[in-house]
């Protein structure tokens, strides 16, 4: 936004967004939280799953893959 404001010679980003609905829409989309994918959710530590538990699960999966590859 700052780059665009400088390019348009408008030092105030808020005023620039007021005047340009396309820019406002683009900024709103960029700042909106997107739902995490299943893989991202699985990697996210939760209260029930600590980082240590995640590392142990990952190590277990790697061992499992090695056994099936042999």
SULZINOR-V43854 format. One record per residue. SS is DSSP state (~ for helix, > for strand, _ for the rest). BURIAL is I if it has 16 or more other C-alpha atoms within 10 Angstrom, else O. D_FIRST is the distance of its C-alpha to the first C-alpha in Angstrom with 2 decimals. Layout:
BEGIN
SS:BURIAL:D_FIRST + SS:BURIAL:D_FIRST
END
This chain:
BEGIN
_:O:0.00 + ~:O:3.79 + ~:O:5.41 + ~:O:5.11 + ~:I:6.06 + ~:O:8.61 + ~:O:9.75 + _:O:10.52 + _:O:12.06 + _:O:10.56 + _:O:10.33 + _:O:9.78 + ~:O:6.55 + ~:O:9.39 + ~:O:11.27 + ~:I:8.85 + ~:I:8.77 + ~:O:12.50 + ~:O:13.22 + _:O:11.68 + ~:O:13.19 + ~:O:12.21 + ~:O:8.44 + ~:I:9.66 + ~:O:12.06 + ~:O:10.00 + ~:O:7.92 + ~:O:11.47 + ~:O:13.08 + ~:O:11.08 + ~:O:11.90 + _:O:15.44 + _:O:18.25 + _:O:20.16 + _:O:23.94 + _:O:25.19 + _:O:27.60 + ~:O:31.24 + ~:O:31.10 + ~:O:28.16 + ~:O:30.00 + ~:O:33.15 + ~:O:31.56 + _:O:30.02 + _:O:32.36 + _:O:33.65 + _:O:36.13 + _:O:38.89 + _:O:37.76 + _:O:37.15 + ~:O:35.79 + ~:O:39.42 + ~:O:40.38 + ~:I:37.60 + ~:O:38.84 + ~:O:42.40 + ~:O:41.53 + ~:O:39.80 + ~:O:42.87 + ~:O:45.15 + ~:O:43.33 + ~:O:43.62 + ~:O:47.32 + ~:O:47.82 + ~:O:46.29 + ~:O:48.51 + ~:O:51.58 + ~:O:50.95 + ~:O:50.35 + _:O:53.73
END
